[in-house]
Amino acid sequence: MNTFKTAVLMALLMGLMVAIGGFVAGSTGATFMLVIAVGMNFFTYWNCDKMVLKAYGAEPLEREQAPELYGLVESLAQRAGLPMPKVAIVDSDVPNAFATGRNPEHAAVVVTTGIMRVLTYQELSGVLGHELTHVKNRDILTSTIASTMATMISWIANILQFSAIFGNSDDEGGNPIASLAMALIAPIAASIIQLAISRSREYEADKGGGEICGNPNYLADALEKIEYYAMHAQPMRQATPQTSNLFIVNPLEGAGKTLANLFSTHPDTAERIARLRHQAAEIGK
């Protein structure tokens, strides 16, 4: 059911791109955007890990560079029945983490320098367990494709907005008001679709992370710390709204309580923590 739901939601994102193309240039524009959307999916499938790692300036790590972190990922991956993923680190004081890749055989787990400083070994094991659950459930490809498409839709919306305000659409028979409306509606629609893809998967990854690390309280404690920094520290300079769904906690959560918060790709952190505490109590932790 989750796979079917994801396929439907991804089709909606593609449909939104086609609709924008049709609005701008009729059937020719719709066909062009369909080709672009299919091409993006194909390209992202083969290159999603490289794209995300490059976008965040993530540096790959070998065992000798970070033996404790590497060993922890290796141990948790074995416990989860997964091949060893790549391990990488992002230079950011804000504690956070994410996973990317097209499948468990081509996955990468990424942490920030801040999370290495802030979390205990046990708490870090909970976070890594969460990310490895995303790998195991094959969420990482879906999340990355959704991020790529949301970025493209936002880019197109910006062009529409610019052309509606400064263009000479009257000479071309266009409607600047309609263009401006589309420019505002398109990224919101993309965010809603992205939200639907991401939120339910976070609960599943939390549950799996608690199981893999052996104590759901480890992950609950980690989420409390990460949430605090997300709310009170400066947002990650590399983070964008279109890629925030990749992280264990929205890295832009503290960037003002605006309309964008209504479309957060993450469920309420307090609810996630409560579920993990309940999970821990059920197994006597």
Backbone torsions as a table, in degrees:
resi	resn	phi	psi	omega
1	MET	NA	-41.8	179.0
2	ASN	-63.1	-39.1	179.3
3	THR	-65.3	-42.3	178.3
4	PHE	-63.9	-44.2	179.3
5	LYS	-60.3	-44.2	179.9
6	THR	-63.2	-41.8	179.3
7	ALA	-61.1	-41.3	179.3
8	VAL	-64.3	-44.4	-177.9
9	LEU	-66.7	-38.3	177.3
10	MET	-66.6	-35.4	176.2
11	ALA	-64.2	-35.2	176.9
12	LEU	-64.2	-40.8	177.0
13	LEU	-62.5	-43.0	177.4
14	MET	-63.7	-41.1	179.1
15	GLY	-62.2	-36.9	178.2
16	LEU	-64.5	-41.2	177.2
17	MET	-63.5	-41.1	178.6
18	VAL	-64.8	-39.6	179.5
19	ALA	-63.3	-40.5	177.4
20	ILE	-62.9	-43.8	178.6
21	GLY	-61.5	-41.2	178.6
22	GLY	-66.6	-35.9	178.7
23	PHE	-65.6	-40.0	-176.0
24	VAL	-77.3	-42.3	-170.8
25	ALA	-140.4	28.4	175.6
26	GLY	64.3	-148.7	-176.8
27	SER	-63.9	-33.2	177.7
28	THR	-63.8	-45.1	178.4
29	GLY	-64.3	-39.8	179.1
30	ALA	-63.3	-43.9	179.1
31	THR	-64.3	-42.5	179.1
32	PHE	-60.6	-45.3	-178.6
33	MET	-68.8	-31.7	176.0
34	LEU	-63.6	-44.5	178.1
35	VAL	-62.3	-42.7	178.6
36	ILE	-61.4	-45.7	-177.9
37	ALA	-62.5	-45.1	178.5
38	VAL	-64.6	-42.8	178.6
39	GLY	-62.2	-39.9	178.4
40	MET	-63.3	-43.7	178.5
41	ASN	-60.7	-44.0	-179.9
42	PHE	-63.9	-47.7	-179.0
43	PHE	-64.3	-42.9	-179.2
44	THR	-64.9	-36.1	179.7
45	TYR	-56.6	-43.8	-175.3
46	TRP	-86.6	-19.0	-171.7
47	ASN	-128.8	12.0	-172.0
48	CYS	-60.8	-40.1	-178.6
49	ASP	-65.6	-42.4	179.7
50	LYS	-64.7	-41.0	-178.8
51	MET	-61.3	-48.2	-176.5
52	VAL	-69.8	-42.9	179.8
53	LEU	-61.0	-41.0	179.1
54	LYS	-68.5	-40.4	-178.7
55	ALA	-61.1	-33.8	-178.3
56	TYR	-101.2	6.3	179.0
57	GLY	61.6	34.3	-177.8
58	ALA	-74.7	131.5	179.9
59	GLU	-100.3	123.5	177.9
60	PRO	-62.3	145.4	-179.9
61	LEU	-118.7	138.4	171.0
62	GLU	-100.9	166.7	-175.5
63	ARG	-55.7	-42.0	-175.7
64	GLU	-70.1	-20.5	179.6
65	GLN	-80.0	-32.2	180.0
66	ALA	-149.3	72.0	-172.8
67	PRO	-59.8	-36.9	-178.4
68	GLU	-68.5	-47.2	179.1
69	LEU	-63.5	-47.9	-178.3
70	TYR	-60.4	-43.4	179.9
71	GLY	-65.3	-37.0	179.3
72	LEU	-66.5	-45.0	177.6
73	VAL	-60.9	-43.6	-179.8
74	GLU	-60.4	-45.3	-179.6
75	SER	-64.3	-44.3	-179.1
76	LEU	-68.7	-37.1	177.7
77	ALA	-63.6	-40.7	177.1
78	GLN	-63.5	-41.1	179.6
79	ARG	-64.8	-33.4	-179.6
80	ALA	-85.4	-4.7	-178.2
81	GLY	73.1	34.9	-177.4
82	LEU	-116.1	151.9	170.6
83	PRO	-67.9	157.1	-179.4
84	MET	-65.9	120.6	177.7
85	PRO	-80.9	168.2	168.8
86	LYS	-67.0	150.9	176.9
87	VAL	-120.5	133.2	-178.7
88	ALA	-142.1	161.7	-178.1
89	ILE	-133.3	142.2	178.2
90	VAL	-110.5	133.2	179.8
91	ASP	-77.3	94.9	178.5
92	SER	-155.1	134.5	178.1
93	ASP	-71.8	-17.1	-178.3
94	VAL	-79.7	121.6	-179.7
95	PRO	-68.9	126.7	177.5
96	ASN	-169.5	173.3	-179.4
97	ALA	-160.9	157.8	174.6
98	PHE	-157.0	168.7	175.1
99	ALA	-128.6	152.8	178.8
100	THR	-149.9	170.5	-179.3
101	GLY	130.6	164.8	-176.1
102	ARG	-89.5	-20.5	178.5
103	ASN	-166.5	172.5	-177.8
104	PRO	-58.0	-26.6	179.9
105	GLU	-79.5	-14.7	-179.2
106	HIS	-134.5	58.8	-176.2
107	ALA	-115.2	157.7	175.2
108	ALA	-136.4	136.8	175.2
109	VAL	-109.4	128.1	-172.6
110	VAL	-123.8	134.0	175.7
111	VAL	-124.9	159.1	175.4
112	THR	-94.2	160.8	175.6
113	THR	-62.6	-30.5	179.7
114	GLY	-65.3	-38.8	-178.4
115	ILE	-70.2	-30.7	176.9
116	MET	-67.3	-30.5	-178.7
117	ARG	-82.7	-35.3	-169.8
118	VAL	-88.8	-38.7	-172.6
119	LEU	-89.9	151.2	171.8
120	THR	-76.7	169.9	178.9
121	TYR	-58.8	-42.4	-179.5
122	GLN	-66.2	-43.0	179.5
123	GLU	-64.5	-39.0	178.0
124	LEU	-64.2	-35.1	178.1
125	SER	-64.1	-35.1	176.7
126	GLY	-66.2	-43.1	178.8
127	VAL	-63.3	-46.0	-179.5
128	LEU	-66.7	-34.5	175.1
129	GLY	-62.2	-40.5	176.3
130	HIS	-59.7	-48.3	-177.8
131	GLU	-67.2	-36.8	178.3
132	LEU	-69.1	-28.5	174.0
133	THR	-66.0	-40.0	174.1
134	HIS	-58.2	-41.7	178.2
135	VAL	-63.0	-46.7	-177.4
136	LYS	-63.3	-39.2	-179.4
137	ASN	-82.9	-0.4	-180.0
138	ARG	60.3	34.6	175.5
139	ASP	-75.7	-25.2	-167.6
140	ILE	-66.0	-36.9	178.8
141	LEU	-66.7	-46.7	-179.7
142	THR	-59.1	-45.3	-178.5
143	SER	-63.0	-40.5	-177.9
144	THR	-70.3	-40.4	177.3
145	ILE	-64.4	-41.6	178.0
146	ALA	-61.0	-41.2	178.4
147	SER	-63.2	-43.0	-179.2
148	THR	-63.3	-44.7	-179.2
149	MET	-68.2	-39.4	178.2
150	ALA	-62.8	-37.7	177.0
151	THR	-63.3	-44.8	179.4
152	MET	-63.4	-43.1	-179.8
153	ILE	-63.6	-41.2	178.0
154	SER	-63.9	-38.8	178.3
155	TRP	-63.6	-44.8	178.5
156	ILE	-64.2	-41.0	179.5
157	ALA	-61.5	-38.5	177.8
158	ASN	-63.5	-39.5	178.0
159	ILE	-64.6	-42.8	178.5
160	LEU	-61.1	-43.8	-178.8
161	GLN	-63.2	-43.3	179.9
162	PHE	-63.1	-44.3	-177.7
163	SER	-69.2	-33.0	179.5
164	ALA	-67.9	-35.3	-176.6
165	ILE	-84.6	-42.0	-171.9
166	PHE	-111.2	-10.2	-174.8
167	GLY	-79.5	174.9	178.0
168	ASN	-109.0	53.7	-173.4
169	SER	-64.9	-22.9	178.9
170	ASP	-61.6	-37.9	179.8
171	ASP	-68.7	-23.8	-176.1
172	GLU	-100.8	4.8	177.6
173	GLY	79.9	10.7	-179.2
174	GLY	-85.9	172.6	179.3
175	ASN	-117.1	105.0	-176.1
176	PRO	-63.8	-31.9	179.4
177	ILE	-67.6	-43.7	178.0
178	ALA	-64.2	-39.3	178.2
179	SER	-62.4	-41.7	179.7
180	LEU	-66.6	-39.3	178.0
181	ALA	-63.1	-44.2	177.7
182	MET	-62.2	-38.6	-179.8
183	ALA	-63.4	-32.3	179.8
184	LEU	-83.5	-37.7	-174.8
185	ILE	-76.5	-38.3	-173.3
186	ALA	-56.9	-50.9	-179.4
187	PRO	-66.9	-29.7	176.4
188	ILE	-66.8	-44.1	177.4
189	ALA	-61.5	-41.4	177.9
190	ALA	-61.9	-40.0	-179.9
191	SER	-65.3	-40.0	179.9
192	ILE	-64.2	-43.4	178.6
193	ILE	-64.2	-43.0	179.1
194	GLN	-62.3	-39.7	178.3
195	LEU	-59.8	-47.7	-178.4
196	ALA	-61.9	-33.0	177.9
197	ILE	-68.8	-39.1	-165.3
198	SER	-90.2	-41.6	-165.9
199	ARG	-60.4	-50.5	-176.9
200	SER	-64.2	-30.9	-178.7
201	ARG	-70.5	-25.7	178.0
202	GLU	-67.1	-41.5	177.2
203	TYR	-61.3	-43.1	179.2
204	GLU	-64.3	-40.6	179.3
205	ALA	-68.5	-35.1	175.9
206	ASP	-61.8	-47.5	-179.6
207	LYS	-60.5	-46.9	178.6
208	GLY	-65.1	-37.8	178.5
209	GLY	-63.3	-39.9	177.2
210	GLY	-63.2	-36.1	178.7
211	GLU	-71.1	-43.0	-176.5
212	ILE	-67.1	-41.9	-178.1
213	CYS	-78.8	-16.0	175.9
214	GLY	97.0	-13.0	179.6
215	ASN	-152.9	106.9	-179.3
216	PRO	-57.4	-22.3	178.1
217	ASN	-63.9	-29.8	177.9
218	TYR	-59.7	-46.2	-179.6
219	LEU	-70.1	-38.4	178.3
220	ALA	-60.7	-44.9	178.3
221	ASP	-62.5	-40.2	179.7
222	ALA	-64.2	-43.0	-180.0
223	LEU	-62.5	-36.6	177.6
224	GLU	-60.8	-43.6	-179.6
225	LYS	-69.5	-46.2	-178.3
226	ILE	-63.0	-41.5	178.1
227	GLU	-60.4	-41.5	-179.6
228	TYR	-60.0	-46.9	-178.8
229	TYR	-69.0	-35.7	178.4
230	ALA	-63.5	-32.3	-177.6
231	MET	-85.2	-29.0	-170.2
232	HIS	-114.5	-19.9	179.8
233	ALA	-92.4	168.5	174.0
234	GLN	-65.2	138.1	179.2
235	PRO	-59.0	153.4	175.8
236	MET	-57.3	129.2	-177.2
237	ARG	-66.4	-25.5	-177.8
238	GLN	-83.7	-16.4	-170.4
239	ALA	-75.1	145.6	175.6
240	THR	-130.5	154.5	177.8
241	PRO	-57.9	-32.0	-176.4
242	GLN	-73.7	-21.3	-179.1
243	THR	-113.0	4.4	-176.6
244	SER	-65.5	-22.6	-179.2
245	ASN	-66.1	-17.2	-178.2
246	LEU	-72.4	-26.5	-171.0
247	PHE	-83.3	159.1	179.3
248	ILE	-68.2	-33.6	171.5
249	VAL	-131.2	138.7	-179.3
250	ASN	-54.3	115.7	-176.8
251	PRO	-71.1	-10.2	179.5
252	LEU	-107.1	15.1	-173.7
253	GLU	-60.9	-33.4	-177.6
254	GLY	-92.1	7.3	-175.6
255	ALA	-84.9	49.1	175.9
256	GLY	89.3	139.7	177.7
257	LYS	-87.1	87.9	-177.1
258	THR	-114.2	-177.5	178.1
259	LEU	-58.4	-28.8	-178.7
260	ALA	-61.6	-28.2	179.9
261	ASN	-64.9	-25.3	177.8
262	LEU	-66.0	-22.1	-177.6
263	PHE	-109.2	29.6	179.6
264	SER	-60.9	137.5	-179.8
265	THR	-79.1	-3.7	-178.8
266	HIS	-113.9	142.3	173.4
267	PRO	-69.5	167.7	-179.5
268	ASP	-58.0	128.2	-176.3
269	THR	-63.7	-37.9	178.9
270	ALA	-59.8	-38.9	178.2
271	GLU	-68.4	-38.7	177.6
272	ARG	-62.5	-43.5	179.4
273	ILE	-63.7	-43.1	-179.9
274	ALA	-60.6	-41.5	178.5
275	ARG	-64.3	-40.0	178.9
276	LEU	-67.2	-39.2	177.2
277	ARG	-62.2	-41.2	178.0
278	HIS	-64.5	-42.9	177.8
279	GLN	-59.4	-42.8	180.0
280	ALA	-64.8	-41.5	-179.5
281	ALA	-63.9	-36.3	-179.1
282	GLU	-64.2	-29.6	-179.6
283	ILE	-103.1	10.2	174.3
284	GLY	77.5	29.5	179.3
285	LYS	-99.5	NA	NA
